[in-house]
Amino acid sequence: MDTPNKYIILDDYGYRVFTDHSFESFEDGWSFLYCKFPVIELEDGTTDDQEEELDQYRVMESTTPHLIY
């Protein structure tokens, strides 16, 4: 069970995702997501920051009510 000061990742529907991970801080949670969905450099020199993927997630305190798949 998570302790009150841990952070978890929820999707847009309130489900906890990446259930094998909890984080010490809000920033650690986002660092994890940025590693999972890094900026992609395209052949034409542009980049894809995967904003559409990242917009699906929220880093929340573990005490936040949530659903589990």
HUDAHU-V363810 format. One record per residue. N is the residue number from 0. RES is the residue in one letter. NEAR is the number of other ideal C-beta (glycine too) atoms within 12 Angstrom. Layout:
n->N res->RES near->NEAR
n->N res->RES near->NEAR
//
This chain:
n->0 res->M near->8
n->1 res->D near->22
n->2 res->T near->13
n->3 res->P near->12
n->4 res->N near->15
n->5 res->K near->23
n->6 res->Y near->32
n->7 res->I near->39
n->8 res->I near->37
n->9 res->L near->27
n->10 res->D near->24
n->11 res->D near->16
n->12 res->Y near->14
n->13 res->G near->19
n->14 res->Y near->21
n->15 res->R near->28
n->16 res->V near->28
n->17 res->F near->24
n->18 res->T near->17
n->19 res->D near->11
n->20 res->H near->23
n->21 res->S near->26
n->22 res->F near->25
n->23 res->E near->19
n->24 res->S near->17
n->25 res->F near->21
n->26 res->E near->13
n->27 res->D near->20
n->28 res->G near->31
n->29 res->W near->20
n->30 res->S near->19
n->31 res->F near->26
n->32 res->L near->31
n->33 res->Y near->20
n->34 res->C near->15
n->35 res->K near->18
n->36 res->F near->22
n->37 res->P near->16
n->38 res->V near->15
n->39 res->I near->14
n->40 res->E near->12
n->41 res->L near->11
n->42 res->E near->8
n->43 res->D near->8
n->44 res->G near->7
n->45 res->T near->10
n->46 res->T near->13
n->47 res->D near->17
n->48 res->D near->17
n->49 res->Q near->20
n->50 res->E near->15
n->51 res->E near->11
n->52 res->E near->19
n->53 res->L near->24
n->54 res->D near->13
n->55 res->Q near->19
n->56 res->Y near->30
n->57 res->R near->25
n->58 res->V near->31
n->59 res->M near->25
n->60 res->E near->23
n->61 res->S near->26
n->62 res->T near->15
n->63 res->T near->21
n->64 res->P near->13
n->65 res->H near->24
n->66 res->L near->15
n->67 res->I near->15
n->68 res->Y near->12
//
